[in-house]
Amino acid sequence: MGLEERVATYNSQKSKANHTLTICKHGFSDLSHISPLVFIYLLKECYFNGTCKATKKFRALQEQVHLVLRNDPQPGPATFVIQCLYVLPIFDLYSEGFSHLIISALRRFLKEETSMGDSLEAKDLAAQLFLDIVGGSVNHDERIVEKILEVFDVQLVNIEKVMCLNAKNGDSFSVAKKFVEDYIFQLIESQTYMTAVTLLAHFSIRQSGESFLLCMIDSKQLKAAEKWATFIGKPMLCVLVQEYVDRNMLKNAYEIIHKNNLRKEFPDVYHNYKESSLKKLAEKGCWDVAEAKTKSNRQLLEYLVYLAMEAGYSEKVDELCDRYSLEGFLNAKVPEPSLLHSRYLHLDELVVEGVIWVDEVDALHKATCHLEECKVVGLDCEWKPNYVKGSKPNKVSIMQIASDKMVFILDLIKLYEDVPDVLDDSLTRILQSPRILKLGYNFQCDMRQLAHSYEELECFKHYQMLLDIQNVFKEPRGGLSGLAKKILGVGLNKTRRNSNWEQRPLTQNQLEYAALDAAVLVHIFGHVRGHSQPADGEGQGKLEWKSCIVSNMNNIKKSKKGRNEWAEAEKKEHQAI
């Protein structure tokens, strides 16, 4: 029976409370006459000849060792493991991995066994192994040392006992302590802080202070710093929190406060972090998530309303005030449009003549006729966000198609319910036309979402003449808003990105937001086309966009396959040009 079969057999029986002798081949079935050297050799052969991946093999072997420790190793399971650890360094590349493996297996074994006949002897042998490793006669790294001391619960008294036996005299407890402290000091000098802290806590050595904490923070070893502060106690935890605050590391400070119940000691820090989190979510347009994070705390809700007012998101202000009876904000003055105008790009700056809502067949026909006359259009779509982890995304609600003068916003949900055939025909004439260049930003996401939302429609299964604007630029940052700021000098207000796109009617602000996302693509492309690279390749700072056009693209619902097809289509197009 191979390793995988043994693991499968174990997994099928792991619901049983007690494990008897494990089913094994050769020496694993009886360890009473198997030396540690032979045992490790067999273990190595199992690993070397296993057919599954390395991580899976490691876990399977760990499970196997945990089971075979019941098969009467002499003079006992814990002692047998110590003897294996003495042998392991000769196995070179396998030494470290197998050392972790058998120690972890022993840890599980010890948790299940109430009495161990060789535990006291093994503890002294572990103390001797610790001395040999530190002394350099046995080659194991500090992580193995840490595990040995932990699993065998080696204390200073055990180290003192072994040192006395070795010296055959009455060495005091202080000698053992100094030996351990010297080793820990070496770890600190080499900046192996986590192991040093673990050993300080294990041996209850508290003489290091605030300067040690600062060294760990300066070295970015924050987990070690937090473990050390937790071991020392509340005063050191307060020092750690204050250091985080002074370094503007609010999230780290908040986590320490929350984990160690220090809210009373740092009320402002706790609240400032909460506000900072809300602000970041608001900037990303995740208003529903931000609202849930407030947990109905009135002070935080009022701050969220303030953020919505500052962003010019008037409908969200009204919604929050109404839901939580925040009467003090009902008559509050929303920032002047002129102030917002200077911060974000507005639709009227793009000289758009009209935004047309399309939710019935006549309007759809007119939109199609207009767009078929265009050489270039911008595409975008919106759907209601779904914040439930693991759940399916909501159906695409609207699709925006912009020419240089008009933006048509198609109510896909209603049109699909009322006139699916007409919708399919109209969008096929646009999306699959080789005469119309379709512009988008991160096309793959929208294409995938459209295919999932409307599987029955043929129009979303094939596209012609696509140009993903972000592919024209080598280092696009900040999404479409960042690109607009780079090209047009001002970014986009993204606060309504994650609003409810299924509500009807959409607010005027939602319509303007949606229209702007499509219209700005046409204007960015106008800038790109005006700075295109000459045929001879001269002209420093010029942009090459024609090679980024994809003439034909099939929309594949499986995202990985879709990405591969997109990349292959771009490659072929580039080679053709």
DRENGULUM-161683 format. One record per residue (C-alpha): x, y, z; residue in one letter. Coordinates in pm, whole numbers, plus 32768, in hexadecimal, padded with zeros to 4 digits. Example, Ala and Ser with C-alpha at 12.3 -4.5 7.8 and 13.67 -1.06 7.14 Angstrom:
84CE7E3E830CA85577F9682CAS
***
This chain:
800080008000M8096814F7F95G80A682908060L7F7083267FBDE7EA881E67FFDE7F1481E1816AR7EA383498196V7D5982FD80E7A7D2681D481D2T7D6B82B482FCY7C7F83C68287N7B6682CC825AS7B93825883C2Q7BE883A08472K7A8C83C08507S7ADE82A285F1K7B458310874EA7C6C8223877BN7D7981C18680H7E0E80648693T7F487FEB85E5L7F5E809C8495T7F6A7FD18352I80CD7FF482CEC81D47F3D8205K83287EC38284H83C27F6E83B0G82AF806D83F7F81C97F5A847FS82B27F0F85A2D83B0800D8621L842B7F3A8744S85537EBF8676H857C7FE38586I869180DD85C5S865582558597P87478250846FL8680814383B9V853981F18411F85AD833C837AI863282848248Y84DE81DE8211L8436832D8242L851A83C6813CK84CA82AD8047E835482E0807AC837B84518034Y846684227F0DF8387831E7E62N823983C37EACG816E84357D7ET80A785567E10C811D86BF7E34K821E87207F3DA812E87C98031T803786AA801EK814F85AC804AK81D08667817AF807A86678221R804184FC81CCA819084998262L814A856D8394Q800884AD83C6E80C283668390Q81CD83B68495V80BD841C858AH802482C18560L816281EF8565V81D0828A86AFL80CE81988741R818F806F86B8N826E803F87EBD83AA81048799P84BF80BF8895Q8503813F899CP83CB821A8968G832783038865P83B6844C88E9A851283BE891BT8504831D87C2F84B984718726V85E3850F87DCI86C383FC8755Q863C844085F7C868E85B2861FL87F585538671Y880584838531V875285718445L8870866983FAP8923855A8330I87FC855C823CF886386B881C9D874B874D80EFL8640867E819DY86B186DA82FBS85EB8817833AE84A487A2829EG84A6864F8349F850386ED8497S83CE87CB8487H8304869F8415L835785AF8530I834686BB8640I81EC872785C6S817E85BB85BBA81FA8589871FL813F86C08793R7FF8862A8716R804F84DB87B0F809A85738906L7F4D862C890AK7E9584E088E9E7F62841D89E9E7F16845B8B57T804B83A88BDBS81A3837F8B42M829D82998BE6G83C983388B40D835F84A78B64S845185018C7DL857584558BD5E851B84F78A88A851086508B29K8674862A8BA8D86E385A38A55L863D86CF89AEA86FD87B68A99A883F87038A36Q87E2872688C5L87AB889B88FCF890888BA8993L89A187F48876D88F688CA876EI89608A108813V8ABD89838847G8AD5892F86D6G8AFF87B486EBS89A387758653V89318845852AN87CA88C5854BH874C8A288512D86A58B048617E85438AAB85A7R8581893D85FDI861389AC874CV84D68A718790E83FA89448746K84CE88558817I84B98935894AL83438965891BE82D587FF88D1V83AE876089DDF836C887E8AD0D84DE88A58B20V851089998C41Q86448A368CDFL8643892C8DECV866A881A8CE4N878888D58C3EI882A89098D94E880A87948DDFK88B3872E8C99V89C788308CC1M8A0F87B18E20C8A2386498DA7L8B0C86AF8C8CN8BF187768D73A8BC9867B8E91K8BBB87978F87N8ABA8875902EG8A8789838F24D897A8A6C8F95S88328ACC8EF2F88C98C1D8E91S89C18B738DA8V88A78AD18CE3A87EC8C1B8CD4K89208CD48C56K89588BC98B4EF87F28BF78ACDV88088D738ADEE894C8D728A18D88A78CA0890AY87798D8888FFI88628EB588E9F89058E1787B6Q87AC8DF3871AL87628F618762I88AD8FCF86CCE88588F10858DS86FB8FB08595Q86518E5D85B8T85558F0E8695Y842D8E1F8689M84F78CF58704T85A18DD18809A84538E4C888BV83C58CEC888ET84E98C738963L84D88D9F8A4CL83698D538A89A83A98BDD8AA9H84B28C0F8BB5F83FB8D388C55S85238E258C25I84A68F8C8C3DR85DE90618C57Q85CD90F78AF8S850592398AE3G847C934E8A0BE85B693728935S8593920588CBF842D924A8862L84989376878FL85A692A986E2C84A191AA8672M83B792BA85F2I84D293688538D852B92198497S83BF91E9842AK83A190AC84FAQ825191158586L81D18FBB85E5K83048F8986C0A82D190E0875EA8165909487A7E81B88F3F8839K82C08FDB8918W81D990F18990A80C58FF589D9T81B78F248AA6F823390508B70I80D390CE8BB2G7FEF91FC8B9FK80F593118BD3P81C592928AAEM808C926689DAL803893D48A19C8197943689ADV8167936A886FL8018940D8821V80AB95678853Q81CE9514876DE80DA94A48662Y801395E4868BV814B96BE8676D81AC96078535R804D963384A3N801094BB84A8M7EA694D68518L7E3A937E84A3K7F4D92D3856FN7EFB93AA869CA7D889358867DY7DC891E28669E7E9B91E787A8I7D9292B8885AI7C7B91D187E9H7D36908E8839K7DA790FE8994N7C7791C68A03N7D2C93168A10L7C1193EB8989R7BF494B38ACCK7D6795028AC4E7D5995798958F7BF595F0890BP7C6196EA8802D7D4095F2874BV7C2694F2873DY7B3495F186B0H7C2E968C85BFN7C77953A8528Y7B0594F684FAK7ADD9645844AE7C1196038374S7B7F94B48309S7A35955682ADL7AE7966081E2K7BA9955D8119K7A6B949B80D1L79B795DA806AA7AD196397F7FE7AA994E47EDAK793295167EC1G78E793F47FB1C77D694AF806EW770E937A80D3D784492D8816AV789C941E821CA773C943482A8E775092CE832CA78A2932083CEK7801943284A1T7730932A8556K7628943A8583S7716950E8656N7681966A863AR77CE97208642Q7857964B8527L7713966A8462L772897E3847BE788C97D583FAY781996FC82D6L770D97FD8284V7818990B828EY78E998408195L77BB981C80AFA777E999480C4M78EA99DC807AE78DB98F87F49A779E99A17ECCG76DD985C7EF2Y759699077F55S74B597D67F2CE758F970D8019K757A982B8117V73FD981F8103D73F896A48113E74D09691824EL741C97AE82FCC72CB971082BAD733695B08321R73DD96168468Y7310974F84BBS743E983484ACL7369996B84B9E748B9A5684F1G75049A18838DF73BD9A4282D5L73ED9BB782AAN75689BA88290A75FE9C598168K76979B798060V77E29BFD7FD5P77BD9CEF7EB5E77C99C4F7D5AP78DB9D437CFAS79BD9CAC7E02L797B9B4D7D89L79A39BC07C22H7B0A9C1B7C64S7B559AC57CF6R7AA999DE7BFCY7A6199D27A88L78F69A247A2DH782B99B77903L77F09B16787ED796A9B44785DE796C9A367752L78709AF6767DV777799D57684V76339A4775E2E754E994D768BG7526981B7767V740C973976EBI7368963477C9W730A950476F5V720894147786D711393D97666E7127936674FFV710594B47446D721C9555750FA72F2942074D4L72C19438735AH732095AB735AK74559568742DA74C2944D7346T74969524720CC7566963B72A7H767C9557731FL7698949C71D3E770095E47135E7820960E722BC798695A071F0K79E095997363V790995577499V79549531760BG78C1940C76CDL788693D2783FD778A931E791AC771893207A84E767E92257B72W760E92237CDBK772E91BA7DC0P771390797E87N77DA90767FCAY77838F108032V78C18E448018K78A48D1C7F2CG77548D837E98S77168DC27D26K77328F277CA2P75F38FDE7C4FN757E8FFC7AE7K7605911E7A1AV750192317A3FS755E9339793DI7646935B7813M76CB94B077A9Q772E94EF763FI77BF964675ECA780D96F874A8S78CA983F74A0D7784990074DCK768098147570M7670970E7681V756795FC767CF7522954477C1I747793F8777DL739C9360788CD740C91FB7845L732E915F794FI71EB91F478C3K724991D17753L72A690657787Y715990217830E708A90DF772CD713B90BB75DBV72618FC575F6P72708F81747FD727890F37424V73809135752EL7453901474ADD743C908D7344D748791FA739BS75BA91B0746DL763990B07372T763791BE7266R771492977344I77F291A57403L783890C372DAQ786491D671D8S79C391E0713EP798D935070E3R795993D17247I7A8293E27334L7A09938A7494K7AC7942B75B4L7AC793A77718G7B8F939E7858Y7BD9924378E7N7AFF91A577D9F7B279043785AQ7A669085799AC793B912178E7D7939901577D7M793D8EFC78D4R78298F9C79A1Q774B8FD77870L77748E6D7801A77148DEA7959H75EB8ED57974S75518E96781FY75BD8D3B77B0E74A58D1B76AFE750B8E5175E9L75F88E2374C3E766B8F8F74C6C774C8F5B75F7F77F58E21756DK78C48EC8745FH7961901F7431Y7A1990CC7316Q7B0691F5731BM7B529220748DL7C4B930C752EL7C8892F776A4D7D08945576F2I7DD693E0781DQ7EAC93077736N7F27943B767BV7FDB94B677B1F80FC93F5784BK80B8944B79B6E7F4994A579E9P7F0995047B55R7DD095657C0EG7CE194C37B19G7C1B958F7A1FL7C1396B87B0DS7D8E96B97B26G7DB096A079AEL7CBA97BF7979A7D8398947A69K7EC3984079B3K7E3798877857I7D29998C7890L7DB39A2F79CBG7C9599D17AB5V7C1598887B44G7ABC97ED7B63L79DC97EA7C96N79B796747CDEK78DF96907E17T77A996087D64R785C94E17CC6R77C893E57DBAN766F947D7DDDS752B93BF7D98N751993AF7C1DW73DA92E17C25E730493F37CBDQ721794A17BD0R722095B67B81P739395F37BA5L73E997417C42T746B985B7B6CQ75BF98367C0EN75C796C27BB9Q7570970C7A4FL768398117A35E777F97267AD8Y7726960B79E8A772B96EC78B5A787A97827916L7926962E792FD78D395E377C2A78FC97437737A7A53977977D1V7ADA964B7711L7A9096F975C6V7B3F98357639H7C6F977976BDI7C8296C3756FF7C77981274BCG7DAE9876757EH7E5697257536V7E09973A73C1R7E8E989F73B6G7FD898267448H7FFD96E37383S8153966E7317Q81BE96B971AFP81EC959B70BBA836695BC70C2D8369958D723CG83FC96E37282E836F97D6737EG83CC97A874EAQ82A9979875DEG81AE973374CFK80A696297512L807A94ED7442E7F1094767455W7EC593C2730EK7F80928A737AS7E9D927574AFC7D5F924E73DFI7CC690F173E5V7C0590B372A1S7B498F7A7311N7B028EFE746FM7A298DE074E9N79A08E147646N79F48CE8771FI793C8CC7786AK7A588C15791EK7B368D32798ES7C888C84796BK7C3A8C07780EK7BAF8D5B77B5G7CEE8E0A7822R7DBD8D167757N7CE88D4B7622E7CF98EC3764CW7E748EB57667A7E8B8DCF7538E7DA98EB4746CA7E7E8FE374C5E7FBB8F24746BK7F368EBF7316K7EB9901D72D1E800890B5732EH80BD8FC07249Q7FCD900C712DA80089183714CI
***
